[in-house]
Amino acid sequence: QTQNALNKRCTALELELDRLQDAEQSEIRDGAQADSGALVEQELIRVVHSQHGLMPVLLLRRHMGFVIDNLQHYFQVDVIDTAFNKLCKAVGAASDFESVVAAHAEYLTIMSAQCFLHQRVITQAVDMLLESALAFTQNVDATLREAEQQQQEGIQGSVATPSFHAVDVERVSQAFNSQVQFLFKVLHGARV
């Protein structure tokens, strides 16, 4: 339920941003290009303040999702699917059991190498990245539940908005970005 609330707010902010961009485009077409940037900026500031700092949270959530989706895509598509297809072809072409065993051993070797299972620094970096994202989502979930509880306990008809502290969001964002940079540096130097 709290995830639905966050998704609804995210959708509302995205719709508002789309509306602002459409307004900017129409103003540009109408020749009011000089003032349009300032108007869009003012409107964005109004939206961000009306959402009690929800925009930085949504941007960080989007960035974390992007990084984690790309990691998951690499492991699933580039490593697992490719290695599995190679295994299936080798098993299909095998003439005896020893060939199947050899193909399976090669599959396991490829999987462990390309998933970095024996490179402790990389596995720790990925673990830290995932733990950071998990801690962030748990914090957001707790904040949303708290806002929902305040709304239920509060005055009927009032809307309690979650309060995210900008300093905390910025700290988590910087830590996550540092972890991503570290992972990329380590991956760049890794030999598969």
N, C-alpha and C positions, 0 to 999 in steps of 0.2 A: 504494500500500500504506500509506503514511503517512497519506494522506487517510482511508483506511478506519479506521485506528487512532484518528484524531481523531474521526471520526464515531461510532465505537463508544463512545468515552469520553463524547462529547456525549450520546448516547442514554442511556447509563448514568446520567449526572447528571440528565437530564431525567426518567427513570423514578424515580430517588431523590427528586427534588423532588416529583413527582406523588404518590409514596407518602407523603411527609411532609405534603403538603397534605391527602391523604385522612385521614391519622391526625389531623391538626388538626381536620378537619371532624367526625370521629367523636367526638373529645374534647369539642368544642363541643356536639354533640348530647347527650353524656352529662353535661353540666353542669360540666365541668372547664375552662371557658373561661379562667379566670385563669391557670392553669399552662400552657395549651397554647402560647401565644406563646413562652414561655421554652423549652419543650421543642423546638419547631420550630427556634428560633434555635440552640439547642445542637446539635441534629442537623445543621443546615446547616453550622455551624462545623466539626463533625466531618468531614462529607463534603468540605468545601472543603479542610481540612488533609490529609485522606487522599488527595486528588487532587493534592497539592503545588502548590496555587495555580492549578489548571486553570480554576476557575470564572471569574476575571476575564478570562482569555483567551477563554473561550467567550462570555461576555457581550459583549466587544468585537467578537468575530467576528460575533455576531448583530446588533449595532448597525451594523457596517459593511455587512453583507449587506442589512439593512433599507434603509439610505440608498442603496446602489448599486442595489438592486432597484427602488426608487422612481424613481431617475433613469432607469434603463433602461425602466421602464414609461412614464414621461413621453415619452421620445424615441420609443419604438416605437409605443405606442398613441395617445397624444395628438397626436403630431406626424406621424410617418411614415404610419401607417395612415389617419389622417384626411385628410392631404394626398393620399395615393395614391387613396383612394376618390373624392375630389373630381376628381382628374386623370382617372380612369377614366370618370366621368360626363361630364366635358367632352369627352373624346376620343370617347365614344359618341354625344354629341350634335353633334359637329363635322360640318360639311358640306363643309369643304375642308381642305387641308393647312395653310394659314395659321392656321386655328382650332386645329389640333392643336399647332402650334409655339407659339402664344400660351398655350395651356393648359399646355404643358410649361414654358414660361418662368415662368408664374405658380407652378407647382409648385416649381420650383427656388428661386424667391424666398421662398415660404412656408417651405420646408425650411431654407434658410440663415438666415432670420430667427428661426424658432422653435427651431432647434438652436443658436442663438447663435454661428454660425460667424464672424460679423464683429464680435463683441464680445469683444475679446482678454482682458479681465479675467475674464469668465465662463468662457471656454474654459481659461484658465490655472487658475482655481479648480477646475474639474472635473478637469483633468489632475492637479493636486496631490492632490486627494481620491483619485483612482484610484491614483496612484503610492503614496500612503500605505498604502492597503489592500493593494496588491500587495507592498510591502516587508514589511508585517506578516505576510501569508500566507507569504512566502518565509522569514521568520524562524521562524515556527511550524513550517514544513516542515523546516527545517534542524534545529531543536531535536528534533523527533520522530524524524528520521533518526538523530541523535546518540544518542538514548535507545535506539532500536532496535539500533544498532550496539553500544552498551554492554551491552545484554541478550544479544546474540549472543556477545560476548567474555566475558561474566560467567559466573557460576556457573549451571550447568544448573538450570532450575526457578525461578530468581529472576526477578523482574519489575522492569525498569528503568522508572521513571516519568520523563517529561520534566520538566525543571526550568525554570520560567519565573520570571524575576525580577520581583517585584511593582512595583518602581520603573520598570522598562522598560515594562511593560504599562501602568502609569498614565501615563507620559510619552507613549506612543503614543496612548492614549485621549484625553488632553487635547489633543494636537496634532490628532487627527482631529476632535474636537468643535469645535475652533477653526476648522478648515477648513470644516466643515459650516455653522457659524454665519456665517462670512464669505460662503460661497456663497449662503446664504439672504438675507443682507443685500443682496448684489449683485443677486440675482435679483429681490428686492422692488423695487429701484429701476430695474430694466431695463425698457425699452420694447420690445415685440415688434411 
